[in-house]
Every structure is written in C-alpha cells, then in structure tokens.
Amino acid sequence: MALNKIRRLDRNSFGITLPKDDLRVEGLLDENGELRDDQHVHIRHVGDGEWTLERIEDVELS
C-alpha cells in the first residue's frame, strides 16, 4: 500500500499528492507528463478517516 503525505498548501487548505502514474492511467496527463487542461474533483468524507474522490467533467465556473 502506497502512502501519501498530507501537506499544507496555504493558511486555509491542505493537499494530498496523487501519483503521476495513476493520473496517466486516467488519461489526465499529456505526452509531456503535464495535466491536460483544468481538472476538478469532488472530495466527499464518507466515514472516520475515509474519503472518496470523483473526477468531475464539464464544470461550469461562475
């Protein structure tokens, strides 16, 4: 089981690193290993110490 560290991003948020290989499998990286366009995910807390991530396509930002 791979472990990912929780890191402080700024005063109000933290982030978790997603492995590039996993992003590549999902087709989210281009041929240079960079993210394709903007990517959005919905993060849902489902229980004690458990979250789910769901990639959201067609996001309309106001």
C-alpha positions in Angstrom: 0.0 0.0 0.0 1.4 3.3 -1.1 1.2 6.2 1.5 0.7 9.8 0.5 1.6 12.7 2.8 -0.9 15.4 3.7 0.8 18.8 3.0 -0.1 22.4 3.9 -0.9 24.4 0.8 -1.7 27.7 2.5 -3.3 29.0 5.7 -6.7 27.5 4.9 -6.1 24.3 3.0 -4.1 21.1 2.7 -3.4 18.8 -0.2 -2.5 15.2 -0.9 -0.2 14.2 -3.8 -1.6 11.9 -6.4 0.9 9.7 -8.2 1.6 10.6 -11.8 1.3 7.0 -12.9 -2.3 7.0 -11.5 -3.1 10.2 -13.3 -1.6 8.9 -16.5 -3.8 5.7 -16.3 -6.8 8.0 -16.0 -5.7 9.9 -19.2 -5.3 13.2 -17.3 -1.7 13.8 -18.4 -0.4 14.8 -21.8 2.6 13.3 -23.6 4.9 15.6 -21.6 3.5 14.4 -18.2 1.6 17.7 -17.6 -2.0 17.9 -16.7 -4.4 18.2 -19.6 -6.5 21.4 -19.1 -8.1 22.1 -15.8 -9.1 19.1 -13.7 -11.7 19.2 -11.0 -12.7 16.6 -8.4 -15.4 16.3 -5.8 -14.0 15.1 -2.4 -16.5 13.5 -0.1 -15.9 12.5 3.5 -17.6 9.1 3.9 -16.5 8.0 7.3 -13.9 8.0 10.0 -10.6 8.5 8.1 -12.2 7.7 4.7 -12.8 10.0 1.7 -13.7 9.4 -1.9 -12.6 11.4 -4.9 -14.7 11.7 -8.1 -13.4 13.5 -11.2 -16.0 15.9 -12.4 -16.1 16.8 -16.1 -17.9 19.7 -17.7 -17.5 22.0 -14.7 -19.2 25.4 -15.2 -17.4 28.1 -13.1 -19.2 31.3 -12.4 
